[in-house]
Amino acid sequence: MARALGIVSFSENHIWVDGLENYRSIGAFSFLGRYRVIDFPISNFSNSGIDRIQVYVRRRPQSLVQHIGTGRHFNINSKSGYVQIMFTDSQEENDYYNTDVKAYMSNLEHIENTSNTHVVIAPAYMVYTQDFDALLKTHIESEADITVLYHSVDNAKEAYQNCYCVNLNRQKGVESFERNNGKLKNRNIFMDTYVMKKEVFIDLLKEAQKTSSMYTLRMIINDKCSEMDIRGVAHRGFFAPITDFKSYYDGNMSLLDLKTAKAVFNDSWPIYTRTNDSCPTQYFETADVKRSFVANGCMIEGTVENSVVGRECVIKPGAVVKNCIILTNVVIGEGVHIEGQVVDKNARVTKMKEILADPEMPGYIRRNDIV
């Protein structure tokens, strides 16, 4: 079977998550209290037998680099495998020249020198599970030039506004990519996931660079739809693109449904992450917890309902946390009532006794804030 190089790409410039992305890249976002978004693509690669992985970072790399470390906690073969952090030359956060093509070309030598025959590219801002080995086999058997992954949805009018769609012909051939304009409810959402031979990938990068300094990989492949054999493969299962603040909130909250969570987290397809030595969460007599995900190391004395609570959090007596996402090391003080909020790392909510928002328009409490 062909050996593939796994590449985790960063998000395009039109994607920005207010508040949270001021402090870290999307791949480093906490997800469901215990994980990071980057854990999903790397775990997909690891579980698929792809043990040579490059992770491309554009902005705010510190948190992501610290989390990935040596990559050993992702069950990567330490003799032949690796997880490499790759950087771009530009340091400008909103630089439209700072494309994925530029990042790949800056590190072209590291791509060319690998012995892998194919590349599998997955995004760092989408949460899903996928057997990339099966996808690679499908690609090779089809003899297509490029295979892309898409997810069919029936709510594209209301959601996925910052995503691109794949337009397919009857034979599942890709005719074009276009931005979701919200006019149709049934669309095939492009998952920013590609499979192709390494030589094809390199040729596309070089042509994109010649075409425009602002071209992305998606743009050059869109230009090639009439010339190359590009196939679409449908994804099944949980899919949560993190493309804005609301989609981050919704992606977390959707996994509070036990049936949905069981489909994502199962013994046959583990999601690896960096662990710590925190003690188990303590639930005191005054605690009342319903339909919530609570990570380890917490002290729960108040009410938690329909919420995600990260590691090392403290919910004081009389506090009510409802429809919230609470990140690491947050304190919710006595008598505080908080609803529909994303509370960032190390925040202290003690003086403001009522902070309420509709889950359709969730609020945000900044990192390290005292409220």
Secondary structure as GFF3:
##gff-version 3
##sequence-region A 1 371
A	DSSP	beta_strand	4	9	.	.	.	ID=ss1
A	DSSP	three_ten_helix	20	22	.	.	.	ID=ss2
A	DSSP	three_ten_helix	26	28	.	.	.	ID=ss3
A	DSSP	beta_strand	30	31	.	.	.	ID=ss4
A	DSSP	beta_strand	35	36	.	.	.	ID=ss5
A	DSSP	alpha_helix	39	47	.	.	.	ID=ss6
A	DSSP	beta_strand	52	57	.	.	.	ID=ss7
A	DSSP	alpha_helix	62	68	.	.	.	ID=ss8
A	DSSP	three_ten_helix	72	74	.	.	.	ID=ss9
A	DSSP	beta_strand	82	87	.	.	.	ID=ss10
A	DSSP	alpha_helix	100	106	.	.	.	ID=ss11
A	DSSP	alpha_helix	108	112	.	.	.	ID=ss12
A	DSSP	beta_strand	118	123	.	.	.	ID=ss13
A	DSSP	beta_strand	126	128	.	.	.	ID=ss14
A	DSSP	alpha_helix	132	142	.	.	.	ID=ss15
A	DSSP	beta_strand	146	153	.	.	.	ID=ss16
A	DSSP	beta_strand	164	168	.	.	.	ID=ss17
A	DSSP	beta_strand	174	179	.	.	.	ID=ss18
A	DSSP	beta_strand	187	197	.	.	.	ID=ss19
A	DSSP	alpha_helix	198	211	.	.	.	ID=ss20
A	DSSP	alpha_helix	217	223	.	.	.	ID=ss21
A	DSSP	beta_strand	230	234	.	.	.	ID=ss22
A	DSSP	beta_strand	239	241	.	.	.	ID=ss23
A	DSSP	alpha_helix	245	254	.	.	.	ID=ss24
A	DSSP	alpha_helix	258	264	.	.	.	ID=ss25
A	DSSP	beta_strand	282	283	.	.	.	ID=ss26
A	DSSP	beta_strand	288	290	.	.	.	ID=ss27
A	DSSP	beta_strand	293	294	.	.	.	ID=ss28
A	DSSP	beta_strand	299	300	.	.	.	ID=ss29
A	DSSP	beta_strand	303	305	.	.	.	ID=ss30
A	DSSP	beta_strand	308	309	.	.	.	ID=ss31
A	DSSP	beta_strand	314	315	.	.	.	ID=ss32
A	DSSP	beta_strand	320	322	.	.	.	ID=ss33
A	DSSP	beta_strand	325	326	.	.	.	ID=ss34
A	DSSP	beta_strand	331	332	.	.	.	ID=ss35
A	DSSP	beta_strand	337	339	.	.	.	ID=ss36
A	DSSP	beta_strand	341	343	.	.	.	ID=ss37
A	DSSP	beta_strand	348	349	.	.	.	ID=ss38
A	DSSP	beta_strand	354	356	.	.	.	ID=ss39
A	DSSP	beta_strand	363	365	.	.	.	ID=ss40
###
